[in-house]
Amino acid sequence: MIQELKTYACDGIPTDEDIQQAIDIAQRDGCLIKLSWYVKHSGNYSAIIAHDSTLESVRAQMPRVYGI
């Protein structure tokens, strides 16, 4: 089975509110969300959010430290 993947970009490292908004969209639309962001001197990052994702499960996909 395939699913629709929607991509959203954050202005900097995603906040808890950004992540919760993406979870809400995934639940409402029944799709996957690829949440992307850029950290200066470090690079591009992303996390995949499904309809059953939690704030903690998304945070677990994110780096704890960003290199420079």
PDBQT receptor file of N, H, CA, C and O in Angstrom, charges set to zero:
ATOM      1  N   MET A   1       0.838  -1.182   0.000  1.00  0.00    +0.000 N 
ATOM      2  CA  MET A   1       0.000   0.000   0.000  1.00  0.00    +0.000 C 
ATOM      3  C   MET A   1       0.883   1.245   0.000  1.00  0.00    +0.000 C 
ATOM      4  O   MET A   1       1.882   1.303   0.717  1.00  0.00    +0.000 OA
ATOM      5  N   ILE A   2       0.518   2.221  -0.791  1.00  0.00    +0.000 N 
ATOM      6  H   ILE A   2      -0.294   2.174  -1.373  1.00  0.00    +0.000 HD
ATOM      7  CA  ILE A   2       1.259   3.473  -0.806  1.00  0.00    +0.000 C 
ATOM      8  C   ILE A   2       0.416   4.551  -0.132  1.00  0.00    +0.000 C 
ATOM      9  O   ILE A   2      -0.808   4.451  -0.052  1.00  0.00    +0.000 OA
ATOM     10  N   GLN A   3       1.100   5.576   0.346  1.00  0.00    +0.000 N 
ATOM     11  H   GLN A   3       2.095   5.657   0.281  1.00  0.00    +0.000 HD
ATOM     12  CA  GLN A   3       0.430   6.692   1.000  1.00  0.00    +0.000 C 
ATOM     13  C   GLN A   3       0.943   7.988   0.429  1.00  0.00    +0.000 C 
ATOM     14  O   GLN A   3       2.070   8.076  -0.056  1.00  0.00    +0.000 OA
ATOM     15  N   GLU A   4       0.095   8.990   0.496  1.00  0.00    +0.000 N 
ATOM     16  H   GLU A   4      -0.821   8.918   0.891  1.00  0.00    +0.000 HD
ATOM     17  CA  GLU A   4       0.502  10.332   0.090  1.00  0.00    +0.000 C 
ATOM     18  C   GLU A   4       1.519  10.871   1.099  1.00  0.00    +0.000 C 
ATOM     19  O   GLU A   4       1.377  10.681   2.307  1.00  0.00    +0.000 OA
ATOM     20  N   LEU A   5       2.542  11.543   0.580  1.00  0.00    +0.000 N 
ATOM     21  H   LEU A   5       2.657  11.697  -0.401  1.00  0.00    +0.000 HD
ATOM     22  CA  LEU A   5       3.565  12.169   1.410  1.00  0.00    +0.000 C 
ATOM     23  C   LEU A   5       3.536  13.671   1.144  1.00  0.00    +0.000 C 
ATOM     24  O   LEU A   5       3.753  14.123   0.020  1.00  0.00    +0.000 OA
ATOM     25  N   LYS A   6       3.265  14.428   2.195  1.00  0.00    +0.000 N 
ATOM     26  H   LYS A   6       3.089  14.061   3.108  1.00  0.00    +0.000 HD
ATOM     27  CA  LYS A   6       3.275  15.888   2.094  1.00  0.00    +0.000 C 
ATOM     28  C   LYS A   6       4.548  16.392   2.759  1.00  0.00    +0.000 C 
ATOM     29  O   LYS A   6       4.948  15.892   3.810  1.00  0.00    +0.000 OA
ATOM     30  N   THR A   7       5.172  17.372   2.149  1.00  0.00    +0.000 N 
ATOM     31  H   THR A   7       4.847  17.778   1.295  1.00  0.00    +0.000 HD
ATOM     32  CA  THR A   7       6.411  17.926   2.682  1.00  0.00    +0.000 C 
ATOM     33  C   THR A   7       6.171  19.349   3.175  1.00  0.00    +0.000 C 
ATOM     34  O   THR A   7       5.593  20.182   2.477  1.00  0.00    +0.000 OA
ATOM     35  N   TYR A   8       6.631  19.601   4.395  1.00  0.00    +0.000 N 
ATOM     36  H   TYR A   8       7.101  18.924   4.962  1.00  0.00    +0.000 HD
ATOM     37  CA  TYR A   8       6.550  20.930   4.996  1.00  0.00    +0.000 C 
ATOM     38  C   TYR A   8       7.942  21.322   5.478  1.00  0.00    +0.000 C 
ATOM     39  O   TYR A   8       8.721  20.470   5.904  1.00  0.00    +0.000 OA
ATOM     40  N   ALA A   9       8.248  22.605   5.409  1.00  0.00    +0.000 N 
ATOM     41  H   ALA A   9       7.616  23.298   5.063  1.00  0.00    +0.000 HD
ATOM     42  CA  ALA A   9       9.545  23.110   5.850  1.00  0.00    +0.000 C 
ATOM     43  C   ALA A   9       9.358  24.038   7.041  1.00  0.00    +0.000 C 
ATOM     44  O   ALA A   9       8.448  24.867   7.070  1.00  0.00    +0.000 OA
ATOM     45  N   CYS A  10      10.237  23.880   8.017  1.00  0.00    +0.000 N 
ATOM     46  H   CYS A  10      10.977  23.207   7.992  1.00  0.00    +0.000 HD
ATOM     47  CA  CYS A  10      10.232  24.757   9.196  1.00  0.00    +0.000 C 
ATOM     48  C   CYS A  10      11.291  25.829   9.033  1.00  0.00    +0.000 C 
ATOM     49  O   CYS A  10      12.300  25.640   8.354  1.00  0.00    +0.000 OA
ATOM     50  N   ASP A  11      11.039  26.930   9.658  1.00  0.00    +0.000 N 
ATOM     51  H   ASP A  11      10.219  27.083  10.209  1.00  0.00    +0.000 HD
ATOM     52  CA  ASP A  11      11.986  28.031   9.698  1.00  0.00    +0.000 C 
ATOM     53  C   ASP A  11      12.893  27.782  10.906  1.00  0.00    +0.000 C 
ATOM     54  O   ASP A  11      12.639  28.318  11.985  1.00  0.00    +0.000 OA
ATOM     55  N   GLY A  12      13.930  26.989  10.744  1.00  0.00    +0.000 N 
ATOM     56  H   GLY A  12      14.136  26.554   9.868  1.00  0.00    +0.000 HD
ATOM     57  CA  GLY A  12      14.795  26.615  11.860  1.00  0.00    +0.000 C 
ATOM     58  C   GLY A  12      14.371  25.277  12.441  1.00  0.00    +0.000 C 
ATOM     59  O   GLY A  12      13.550  24.569  11.858  1.00  0.00    +0.000 OA
ATOM     60  N   ILE A  13      14.931  24.939  13.584  1.00  0.00    +0.000 N 
ATOM     61  H   ILE A  13      15.598  25.514  14.057  1.00  0.00    +0.000 HD
ATOM     62  CA  ILE A  13      14.638  23.671  14.245  1.00  0.00    +0.000 C 
ATOM     63  C   ILE A  13      13.172  23.648  14.666  1.00  0.00    +0.000 C 
ATOM     64  O   ILE A  13      12.698  24.605  15.278  1.00  0.00    +0.000 OA
ATOM     65  N   PRO A  14      12.437  22.568  14.350  1.00  0.00    +0.000 N 
ATOM     66  CA  PRO A  14      11.006  22.522  14.680  1.00  0.00    +0.000 C 
ATOM     67  C   PRO A  14      10.742  22.618  16.183  1.00  0.00    +0.000 C 
ATOM     68  O   PRO A  14      11.418  21.984  16.993  1.00  0.00    +0.000 OA
ATOM     69  N   THR A  15       9.759  23.413  16.524  1.00  0.00    +0.000 N 
ATOM     70  H   THR A  15       9.209  23.928  15.865  1.00  0.00    +0.000 HD
ATOM     71  CA  THR A  15       9.321  23.520  17.909  1.00  0.00    +0.000 C 
ATOM     72  C   THR A  15       8.284  22.434  18.180  1.00  0.00    +0.000 C 
ATOM     73  O   THR A  15       7.826  21.759  17.258  1.00  0.00    +0.000 OA
ATOM     74  N   ASP A  16       7.921  22.274  19.432  1.00  0.00    +0.000 N 
ATOM     75  H   ASP A  16       8.292  22.823  20.181  1.00  0.00    +0.000 HD
ATOM     76  CA  ASP A  16       6.875  21.312  19.780  1.00  0.00    +0.000 C 
ATOM     77  C   ASP A  16       5.564  21.667  19.066  1.00  0.00    +0.000 C 
ATOM     78  O   ASP A  16       4.823  20.773  18.657  1.00  0.00    +0.000 OA
ATOM     79  N   GLU A  17       5.280  22.935  18.919  1.00  0.00    +0.000 N 
ATOM     80  H   GLU A  17       5.881  23.662  19.251  1.00  0.00    +0.000 HD
ATOM     81  CA  GLU A  17       4.064  23.369  18.228  1.00  0.00    +0.000 C 
ATOM     82  C   GLU A  17       4.109  22.999  16.753  1.00  0.00    +0.000 C 
ATOM     83  O   GLU A  17       3.096  22.579  16.194  1.00  0.00    +0.000 OA
ATOM     84  N   ASP A  18       5.283  23.151  16.102  1.00  0.00    +0.000 N 
ATOM     85  H   ASP A  18       6.106  23.492  16.555  1.00  0.00    +0.000 HD
ATOM     86  CA  ASP A  18       5.436  22.752  14.701  1.00  0.00    +0.000 C 
ATOM     87  C   ASP A  18       5.185  21.257  14.538  1.00  0.00    +0.000 C 
ATOM     88  O   ASP A  18       4.475  20.829  13.628  1.00  0.00    +0.000 OA
ATOM     89  N   ILE A  19       5.770  20.481  15.423  1.00  0.00    +0.000 N 
ATOM     90  H   ILE A  19       6.347  20.829  16.163  1.00  0.00    +0.000 HD
ATOM     91  CA  ILE A  19       5.619  19.025  15.356  1.00  0.00    +0.000 C 
ATOM     92  C   ILE A  19       4.168  18.633  15.588  1.00  0.00    +0.000 C 
ATOM     93  O   ILE A  19       3.638  17.782  14.873  1.00  0.00    +0.000 OA
ATOM     94  N   GLN A  20       3.522  19.233  16.566  1.00  0.00    +0.000 N 
ATOM     95  H   GLN A  20       3.952  19.924  17.147  1.00  0.00    +0.000 HD
ATOM     96  CA  GLN A  20       2.122  18.904  16.847  1.00  0.00    +0.000 C 
ATOM     97  C   GLN A  20       1.230  19.279  15.679  1.00  0.00    +0.000 C 
ATOM     98  O   GLN A  20       0.281  18.558  15.372  1.00  0.00    +0.000 OA
ATOM     99  N   GLN A  21       1.516  20.391  15.024  1.00  0.00    +0.000 N 
ATOM    100  H   GLN A  21       2.287  20.977  15.274  1.00  0.00    +0.000 HD
ATOM    101  CA  GLN A  21       0.742  20.797  13.854  1.00  0.00    +0.000 C 
ATOM    102  C   GLN A  21       0.895  19.759  12.746  1.00  0.00    +0.000 C 
ATOM    103  O   GLN A  21      -0.087  19.414  12.090  1.00  0.00    +0.000 OA
ATOM    104  N   ALA A  22       2.103  19.258  12.528  1.00  0.00    +0.000 N 
ATOM    105  H   ALA A  22       2.901  19.539  13.061  1.00  0.00    +0.000 HD
ATOM    106  CA  ALA A  22       2.329  18.232  11.509  1.00  0.00    +0.000 C 
ATOM    107  C   ALA A  22       1.604  16.930  11.864  1.00  0.00    +0.000 C 
ATOM    108  O   ALA A  22       1.042  16.280  10.982  1.00  0.00    +0.000 OA
ATOM    109  N   ILE A  23       1.610  16.549  13.131  1.00  0.00    +0.000 N 
ATOM    110  H   ILE A  23       2.067  17.077  13.847  1.00  0.00    +0.000 HD
ATOM    111  CA  ILE A  23       0.882  15.353  13.575  1.00  0.00    +0.000 C 
ATOM    112  C   ILE A  23      -0.612  15.534  13.313  1.00  0.00    +0.000 C 
ATOM    113  O   ILE A  23      -1.274  14.617  12.826  1.00  0.00    +0.000 OA
ATOM    114  N   ASP A  24      -1.135  16.696  13.630  1.00  0.00    +0.000 N 
ATOM    115  H   ASP A  24      -0.597  17.441  14.025  1.00  0.00    +0.000 HD
ATOM    116  CA  ASP A  24      -2.555  16.981  13.403  1.00  0.00    +0.000 C 
ATOM    117  C   ASP A  24      -2.920  16.856  11.924  1.00  0.00    +0.000 C 
ATOM    118  O   ASP A  24      -3.964  16.296  11.589  1.00  0.00    +0.000 OA
ATOM    119  N   ILE A  25      -2.072  17.371  11.046  1.00  0.00    +0.000 N 
ATOM    120  H   ILE A  25      -1.224  17.826  11.319  1.00  0.00    +0.000 HD
ATOM    121  CA  ILE A  25      -2.316  17.279   9.595  1.00  0.00    +0.000 C 
ATOM    122  C   ILE A  25      -2.285  15.819   9.154  1.00  0.00    +0.000 C 
ATOM    123  O   ILE A  25      -3.143  15.384   8.386  1.00  0.00    +0.000 OA
ATOM    124  N   ALA A  26      -1.303  15.062   9.635  1.00  0.00    +0.000 N 
ATOM    125  H   ALA A  26      -0.606  15.415  10.259  1.00  0.00    +0.000 HD
ATOM    126  CA  ALA A  26      -1.203  13.651   9.266  1.00  0.00    +0.000 C 
ATOM    127  C   ALA A  26      -2.439  12.874   9.710  1.00  0.00    +0.000 C 
ATOM    128  O   ALA A  26      -2.928  12.021   8.969  1.00  0.00    +0.000 OA
ATOM    129  N   GLN A  27      -2.944  13.153  10.895  1.00  0.00    +0.000 N 
ATOM    130  H   GLN A  27      -2.547  13.846  11.497  1.00  0.00    +0.000 HD
ATOM    131  CA  GLN A  27      -4.149  12.478  11.399  1.00  0.00    +0.000 C 
ATOM    132  C   GLN A  27      -5.383  12.908  10.612  1.00  0.00    +0.000 C 
ATOM    133  O   GLN A  27      -6.211  12.073  10.248  1.00  0.00    +0.000 OA
ATOM    134  N   ARG A  28      -5.506  14.186  10.352  1.00  0.00    +0.000 N 
ATOM    135  H   ARG A  28      -4.833  14.864  10.647  1.00  0.00    +0.000 HD
ATOM    136  CA  ARG A  28      -6.672  14.714   9.646  1.00  0.00    +0.000 C 
ATOM    137  C   ARG A  28      -6.750  14.227   8.202  1.00  0.00    +0.000 C 
ATOM    138  O   ARG A  28      -7.819  13.851   7.721  1.00  0.00    +0.000 OA
ATOM    139  N   ASP A  29      -5.595  14.238   7.508  1.00  0.00    +0.000 N 
ATOM    140  H   ASP A  29      -4.726  14.544   7.898  1.00  0.00    +0.000 HD
ATOM    141  CA  ASP A  29      -5.577  13.920   6.081  1.00  0.00    +0.000 C 
ATOM    142  C   ASP A  29      -5.219  12.465   5.785  1.00  0.00    +0.000 C 
ATOM    143  O   ASP A  29      -5.296  12.039   4.632  1.00  0.00    +0.000 OA
ATOM    144  N   GLY A  30      -4.831  11.697   6.801  1.00  0.00    +0.000 N 
ATOM    145  H   GLY A  30      -4.769  12.043   7.737  1.00  0.00    +0.000 HD
ATOM    146  CA  GLY A  30      -4.471  10.299   6.583  1.00  0.00    +0.000 C 
ATOM    147  C   GLY A  30      -3.263  10.143   5.676  1.00  0.00    +0.000 C 
ATOM    148  O   GLY A  30      -3.239   9.269   4.809  1.00  0.00    +0.000 OA
ATOM    149  N   CYS A  31      -2.263  10.989   5.875  1.00  0.00    +0.000 N 
ATOM    150  H   CYS A  31      -2.282  11.699   6.579  1.00  0.00    +0.000 HD
ATOM    151  CA  CYS A  31      -1.069  10.962   5.030  1.00  0.00    +0.000 C 
ATOM    152  C   CYS A  31       0.179  10.945   5.908  1.00  0.00    +0.000 C 
ATOM    153  O   CYS A  31       0.096  11.012   7.134  1.00  0.00    +0.000 OA
ATOM    154  N   LEU A  32       1.327  10.854   5.256  1.00  0.00    +0.000 N 
ATOM    155  H   LEU A  32       1.394  10.799   4.260  1.00  0.00    +0.000 HD
ATOM    156  CA  LEU A  32       2.604  11.005   5.942  1.00  0.00    +0.000 C 
ATOM    157  C   LEU A  32       3.090  12.432   5.733  1.00  0.00    +0.000 C 
ATOM    158  O   LEU A  32       2.808  13.050   4.706  1.00  0.00    +0.000 OA
ATOM    159  N   ILE A  33       3.811  12.942   6.700  1.00  0.00    +0.000 N 
ATOM    160  H   ILE A  33       4.040  12.440   7.534  1.00  0.00    +0.000 HD
ATOM    161  CA  ILE A  33       4.384  14.285   6.610  1.00  0.00    +0.000 C 
ATOM    162  C   ILE A  33       5.899  14.161   6.708  1.00  0.00    +0.000 C 
ATOM    163  O   ILE A  33       6.425  13.514   7.613  1.00  0.00    +0.000 OA
ATOM    164  N   LYS A  34       6.591  14.789   5.763  1.00  0.00    +0.000 N 
ATOM    165  H   LYS A  34       6.163  15.314   5.028  1.00  0.00    +0.000 HD
ATOM    166  CA  LYS A  34       8.041  14.924   5.864  1.00  0.00    +0.000 C 
ATOM    167  C   LYS A  34       8.293  16.356   6.315  1.00  0.00    +0.000 C 
ATOM    168  O   LYS A  34       8.059  17.306   5.568  1.00  0.00    +0.000 OA
ATOM    169  N   LEU A  35       8.765  16.497   7.531  1.00  0.00    +0.000 N 
ATOM    170  H   LEU A  35       8.955  15.726   8.138  1.00  0.00    +0.000 HD
ATOM    171  CA  LEU A  35       9.048  17.805   8.108  1.00  0.00    +0.000 C 
ATOM    172  C   LEU A  35      10.538  18.081   7.935  1.00  0.00    +0.000 C 
ATOM    173  O   LEU A  35      11.374  17.357   8.475  1.00  0.00    +0.000 OA
ATOM    174  N   SER A  36      10.866  19.117   7.189  1.00  0.00    +0.000 N 
ATOM    175  H   SER A  36      10.187  19.706   6.750  1.00  0.00    +0.000 HD
ATOM    176  CA  SER A  36      12.266  19.433   6.880  1.00  0.00    +0.000 C 
ATOM    177  C   SER A  36      12.671  20.754   7.511  1.00  0.00    +0.000 C 
ATOM    178  O   SER A  36      11.842  21.640   7.724  1.00  0.00    +0.000 OA
ATOM    179  N   TRP A  37      13.964  20.870   7.808  1.00  0.00    +0.000 N 
ATOM    180  H   TRP A  37      14.637  20.150   7.635  1.00  0.00    +0.000 HD
ATOM    181  CA  TRP A  37      14.509  22.120   8.332  1.00  0.00    +0.000 C 
ATOM    182  C   TRP A  37      15.986  22.203   8.000  1.00  0.00    +0.000 C 
ATOM    183  O   TRP A  37      16.628  21.200   7.687  1.00  0.00    +0.000 OA
ATOM    184  N   TYR A  38      16.508  23.407   8.072  1.00  0.00    +0.000 N 
ATOM    185  H   TYR A  38      15.986  24.221   8.326  1.00  0.00    +0.000 HD
ATOM    186  CA  TYR A  38      17.911  23.678   7.763  1.00  0.00    +0.000 C 
ATOM    187  C   TYR A  38      18.553  24.363   8.958  1.00  0.00    +0.000 C 
ATOM    188  O   TYR A  38      17.978  25.270   9.560  1.00  0.00    +0.000 OA
ATOM    189  N   VAL A  39      19.757  23.910   9.289  1.00  0.00    +0.000 N 
ATOM    190  H   VAL A  39      20.224  23.173   8.801  1.00  0.00    +0.000 HD
ATOM    191  CA  VAL A  39      20.532  24.539  10.360  1.00  0.00    +0.000 C 
ATOM    192  C   VAL A  39      21.810  25.077   9.723  1.00  0.00    +0.000 C 
ATOM    193  O   VAL A  39      22.579  24.325   9.124  1.00  0.00    +0.000 OA
ATOM    194  N   LYS A  40      22.029  26.377   9.856  1.00  0.00    +0.000 N 
ATOM    195  H   LYS A  40      21.405  26.988  10.343  1.00  0.00    +0.000 HD
ATOM    196  CA  LYS A  40      23.190  27.032   9.262  1.00  0.00    +0.000 C 
ATOM    197  C   LYS A  40      24.485  26.351   9.708  1.00  0.00    +0.000 C 
ATOM    198  O   LYS A  40      24.653  26.038  10.887  1.00  0.00    +0.000 OA
ATOM    199  N   HIS A  41      25.385  26.127   8.773  1.00  0.00    +0.000 N 
ATOM    200  H   HIS A  41      25.248  26.381   7.815  1.00  0.00    +0.000 HD
ATOM    201  CA  HIS A  41      26.687  25.499   8.981  1.00  0.00    +0.000 C 
ATOM    202  C   HIS A  41      26.582  24.024   9.382  1.00  0.00    +0.000 C 
ATOM    203  O   HIS A  41      27.594  23.405   9.712  1.00  0.00    +0.000 OA
ATOM    204  N   SER A  42      25.380  23.458   9.356  1.00  0.00    +0.000 N 
ATOM    205  H   SER A  42      24.559  23.961   9.088  1.00  0.00    +0.000 HD
ATOM    206  CA  SER A  42      25.200  22.070   9.753  1.00  0.00    +0.000 C 
ATOM    207  C   SER A  42      24.535  21.257   8.646  1.00  0.00    +0.000 C 
ATOM    208  O   SER A  42      24.958  20.135   8.368  1.00  0.00    +0.000 OA
ATOM    209  N   GLY A  43      23.502  21.804   8.012  1.00  0.00    +0.000 N 
ATOM    210  H   GLY A  43      23.158  22.716   8.237  1.00  0.00    +0.000 HD
ATOM    211  CA  GLY A  43      22.885  21.107   6.896  1.00  0.00    +0.000 C 
ATOM    212  C   GLY A  43      21.379  20.976   6.996  1.00  0.00    +0.000 C 
ATOM    213  O   GLY A  43      20.717  21.619   7.810  1.00  0.00    +0.000 OA
ATOM    214  N   ASN A  44      20.863  20.103   6.121  1.00  0.00    +0.000 N 
ATOM    215  H   ASN A  44      21.401  19.580   5.459  1.00  0.00    +0.000 HD
ATOM    216  CA  ASN A  44      19.432  19.837   6.032  1.00  0.00    +0.000 C 
ATOM    217  C   ASN A  44      19.070  18.608   6.857  1.00  0.00    +0.000 C 
ATOM    218  O   ASN A  44      19.833  17.645   6.928  1.00  0.00    +0.000 OA
ATOM    219  N   TYR A  45      17.910  18.657   7.470  1.00  0.00    +0.000 N 
ATOM    220  H   TYR A  45      17.290  19.439   7.413  1.00  0.00    +0.000 HD
ATOM    221  CA  TYR A  45      17.423  17.556   8.300  1.00  0.00    +0.000 C 
ATOM    222  C   TYR A  45      15.952  17.331   7.994  1.00  0.00    +0.000 C 
ATOM    223  O   TYR A  45      15.274  18.217   7.475  1.00  0.00    +0.000 OA
ATOM    224  N   SER A  46      15.458  16.133   8.321  1.00  0.00    +0.000 N 
ATOM    225  H   SER A  46      16.008  15.413   8.744  1.00  0.00    +0.000 HD
ATOM    226  CA  SER A  46      14.033  15.861   8.154  1.00  0.00    +0.000 C 
ATOM    227  C   SER A  46      13.594  14.756   9.103  1.00  0.00    +0.000 C 
ATOM    228  O   SER A  46      14.406  13.985   9.615  1.00  0.00    +0.000 OA
ATOM    229  N   ALA A  47      12.292  14.706   9.318  1.00  0.00    +0.000 N 
ATOM    230  H   ALA A  47      11.633  15.332   8.902  1.00  0.00    +0.000 HD
ATOM    231  CA  ALA A  47      11.663  13.662  10.133  1.00  0.00    +0.000 C 
ATOM    232  C   ALA A  47      10.367  13.283   9.440  1.00  0.00    +0.000 C 
ATOM    233  O   ALA A  47       9.700  14.134   8.851  1.00  0.00    +0.000 OA
ATOM    234  N   ILE A  48      10.011  12.009   9.509  1.00  0.00    +0.000 N 
ATOM    235  H   ILE A  48      10.553  11.318   9.988  1.00  0.00    +0.000 HD
ATOM    236  CA  ILE A  48       8.774  11.518   8.924  1.00  0.00    +0.000 C 
ATOM    237  C   ILE A  48       7.739  11.366  10.034  1.00  0.00    +0.000 C 
ATOM    238  O   ILE A  48       8.017  10.794  11.088  1.00  0.00    +0.000 OA
ATOM    239  N   ILE A  49       6.555  11.882   9.780  1.00  0.00    +0.000 N 
ATOM    240  H   ILE A  49       6.329  12.346   8.923  1.00  0.00    +0.000 HD
ATOM    241  CA  ILE A  49       5.478  11.868  10.773  1.00  0.00    +0.000 C 
ATOM    242  C   ILE A  49       4.291  11.120  10.188  1.00  0.00    +0.000 C 
ATOM    243  O   ILE A  49       3.826  11.437   9.093  1.00  0.00    +0.000 OA
ATOM    244  N   ALA A  50       3.803  10.127  10.921  1.00  0.00    +0.000 N 
ATOM    245  H   ALA A  50       4.181   9.869  11.810  1.00  0.00    +0.000 HD
ATOM    246  CA  ALA A  50       2.642   9.334  10.515  1.00  0.00    +0.000 C 
ATOM    247  C   ALA A  50       1.449   9.706  11.387  1.00  0.00    +0.000 C 
ATOM    248  O   ALA A  50       1.577  10.470  12.343  1.00  0.00    +0.000 OA
ATOM    249  N   HIS A  51       0.297   9.160  11.046  1.00  0.00    +0.000 N 
ATOM    250  H   HIS A  51       0.193   8.539  10.269  1.00  0.00    +0.000 HD
ATOM    251  CA  HIS A  51      -0.925   9.484  11.793  1.00  0.00    +0.000 C 
ATOM    252  C   HIS A  51      -0.861   9.037  13.251  1.00  0.00    +0.000 C 
ATOM    253  O   HIS A  51      -1.576   9.569  14.101  1.00  0.00    +0.000 OA
ATOM    254  N   ASP A  52       0.000   8.053  13.539  1.00  0.00    +0.000 N 
ATOM    255  H   ASP A  52       0.581   7.621  12.849  1.00  0.00    +0.000 HD
ATOM    256  CA  ASP A  52       0.100   7.553  14.917  1.00  0.00    +0.000 C 
ATOM    257  C   ASP A  52       1.359   8.035  15.640  1.00  0.00    +0.000 C 
ATOM    258  O   ASP A  52       1.699   7.524  16.708  1.00  0.00    +0.000 OA
ATOM    259  N   SER A  53       2.042   9.007  15.063  1.00  0.00    +0.000 N 
ATOM    260  H   SER A  53       1.767   9.422  14.195  1.00  0.00    +0.000 HD
ATOM    261  CA  SER A  53       3.257   9.553  15.690  1.00  0.00    +0.000 C 
ATOM    262  C   SER A  53       2.895  10.353  16.942  1.00  0.00    +0.000 C 
ATOM    263  O   SER A  53       1.794  10.887  17.076  1.00  0.00    +0.000 OA
ATOM    264  N   THR A  54       3.859  10.411  17.841  1.00  0.00    +0.000 N 
ATOM    265  H   THR A  54       4.753   9.977  17.732  1.00  0.00    +0.000 HD
ATOM    266  CA  THR A  54       3.721  11.237  19.037  1.00  0.00    +0.000 C 
ATOM    267  C   THR A  54       4.851  12.260  19.027  1.00  0.00    +0.000 C 
ATOM    268  O   THR A  54       5.809  12.139  18.264  1.00  0.00    +0.000 OA
ATOM    269  N   LEU A  55       4.728  13.249  19.867  1.00  0.00    +0.000 N 
ATOM    270  H   LEU A  55       3.949  13.348  20.487  1.00  0.00    +0.000 HD
ATOM    271  CA  LEU A  55       5.778  14.256  19.987  1.00  0.00    +0.000 C 
ATOM    272  C   LEU A  55       7.102  13.584  20.320  1.00  0.00    +0.000 C 
ATOM    273  O   LEU A  55       8.140  13.944  19.765  1.00  0.00    +0.000 OA
ATOM    274  N   GLU A  56       7.070  12.611  21.222  1.00  0.00    +0.000 N 
ATOM    275  H   GLU A  56       6.226  12.319  21.673  1.00  0.00    +0.000 HD
ATOM    276  CA  GLU A  56       8.287  11.913  21.640  1.00  0.00    +0.000 C 
ATOM    277  C   GLU A  56       8.890  11.093  20.506  1.00  0.00    +0.000 C 
ATOM    278  O   GLU A  56      10.111  11.057  20.356  1.00  0.00    +0.000 OA
ATOM    279  N   SER A  57       8.055  10.433  19.703  1.00  0.00    +0.000 N 
ATOM    280  H   SER A  57       7.063  10.462  19.825  1.00  0.00    +0.000 HD
ATOM    281  CA  SER A  57       8.584   9.606  18.609  1.00  0.00    +0.000 C 
ATOM    282  C   SER A  57       9.210  10.463  17.519  1.00  0.00    +0.000 C 
ATOM    283  O   SER A  57      10.180  10.047  16.886  1.00  0.00    +0.000 OA
ATOM    284  N   VAL A  58       8.667  11.652  17.296  1.00  0.00    +0.000 N 
ATOM    285  H   VAL A  58       7.879  11.989  17.810  1.00  0.00    +0.000 HD
ATOM    286  CA  VAL A  58       9.256  12.558  16.307  1.00  0.00    +0.000 C 
ATOM    287  C   VAL A  58      10.548  13.142  16.857  1.00  0.00    +0.000 C 
ATOM    288  O   VAL A  58      11.546  13.210  16.138  1.00  0.00    +0.000 OA
ATOM    289  N   ARG A  59      10.550  13.562  18.105  1.00  0.00    +0.000 N 
ATOM    290  H   ARG A  59       9.740  13.507  18.688  1.00  0.00    +0.000 HD
ATOM    291  CA  ARG A  59      11.770  14.102  18.726  1.00  0.00    +0.000 C 
ATOM    292  C   ARG A  59      12.897  13.061  18.699  1.00  0.00    +0.000 C 
ATOM    293  O   ARG A  59      14.067  13.427  18.586  1.00  0.00    +0.000 OA
ATOM    294  N   ALA A  60      12.557  11.764  18.801  1.00  0.00    +0.000 N 
ATOM    295  H   ALA A  60      11.607  11.467  18.893  1.00  0.00    +0.000 HD
ATOM    296  CA  ALA A  60      13.567  10.709  18.766  1.00  0.00    +0.000 C 
ATOM    297  C   ALA A  60      14.256  10.625  17.400  1.00  0.00    +0.000 C 
ATOM    298  O   ALA A  60      15.377  10.125  17.307  1.00  0.00    +0.000 OA
ATOM    299  N   GLN A  61      13.601  11.107  16.344  1.00  0.00    +0.000 N 
ATOM    300  H   GLN A  61      12.690  11.513  16.419  1.00  0.00    +0.000 HD
ATOM    301  CA  GLN A  61      14.191  11.116  15.000  1.00  0.00    +0.000 C 
ATOM    302  C   GLN A  61      15.120  12.305  14.781  1.00  0.00    +0.000 C 
ATOM    303  O   GLN A  61      15.898  12.322  13.827  1.00  0.00    +0.000 OA
ATOM    304  N   MET A  62      15.042  13.284  15.654  1.00  0.00    +0.000 N 
ATOM    305  H   MET A  62      14.410  13.269  16.429  1.00  0.00    +0.000 HD
ATOM    306  CA  MET A  62      15.792  14.527  15.478  1.00  0.00    +0.000 C 
ATOM    307  C   MET A  62      17.128  14.471  16.206  1.00  0.00    +0.000 C 
ATOM    308  O   MET A  62      17.233  13.858  17.268  1.00  0.00    +0.000 OA
ATOM    309  N   PRO A  63      18.153  15.110  15.637  1.00  0.00    +0.000 N 
ATOM    310  CA  PRO A  63      19.436  15.174  16.326  1.00  0.00    +0.000 C 
ATOM    311  C   PRO A  63      19.316  15.909  17.667  1.00  0.00    +0.000 C 
ATOM    312  O   PRO A  63      18.530  16.845  17.807  1.00  0.00    +0.000 OA
ATOM    313  N   ARG A  64      20.085  15.479  18.619  1.00  0.00    +0.000 N 
ATOM    314  H   ARG A  64      20.724  14.718  18.506  1.00  0.00    +0.000 HD
ATOM    315  CA  ARG A  64      20.119  16.184  19.903  1.00  0.00    +0.000 C 
ATOM    316  C   ARG A  64      21.120  17.325  19.873  1.00  0.00    +0.000 C 
ATOM    317  O   ARG A  64      20.975  18.319  20.584  1.00  0.00    +0.000 OA
ATOM    318  N   VAL A  65      22.149  17.163  19.027  1.00  0.00    +0.000 N 
ATOM    319  H   VAL A  65      22.266  16.355  18.450  1.00  0.00    +0.000 HD
ATOM    320  CA  VAL A  65      23.210  18.160  18.881  1.00  0.00    +0.000 C 
ATOM    321  C   VAL A  65      23.427  18.365  17.379  1.00  0.00    +0.000 C 
ATOM    322  O   VAL A  65      23.444  17.405  16.609  1.00  0.00    +0.000 OA
ATOM    323  N   TYR A  66      23.589  19.612  16.980  1.00  0.00    +0.000 N 
ATOM    324  H   TYR A  66      23.574  20.392  17.606  1.00  0.00    +0.000 HD
ATOM    325  CA  TYR A  66      23.860  19.957  15.597  1.00  0.00    +0.000 C 
ATOM    326  C   TYR A  66      25.303  20.411  15.460  1.00  0.00    +0.000 C 
ATOM    327  O   TYR A  66      25.756  21.293  16.189  1.00  0.00    +0.000 OA
ATOM    328  N   GLY A  67      26.026  19.804  14.521  1.00  0.00    +0.000 N 
ATOM    329  H   GLY A  67      25.658  19.087  13.928  1.00  0.00    +0.000 HD
ATOM    330  CA  GLY A  67      27.418  20.153  14.299  1.00  0.00    +0.000 C 
ATOM    331  C   GLY A  67      27.574  21.503  13.633  1.00  0.00    +0.000 C 
ATOM    332  O   GLY A  67      26.642  22.020  13.018  1.00  0.00    +0.000 OA
ATOM    333  N   ILE A  68      28.761  22.066  13.762  1.00  0.00    +0.000 N 
ATOM    334  H   ILE A  68      29.518  21.645  14.262  1.00  0.00    +0.000 HD
ATOM    335  CA  ILE A  68      29.016  23.358  13.115  1.00  0.00    +0.000 C 
ATOM    336  C   ILE A  68      30.178  23.233  12.156  1.00  0.00    +0.000 C 
ATOM    337  O   ILE A  68      30.553  24.212  11.510  1.00  0.00    +0.000 OA
TER     338      ILE A  68
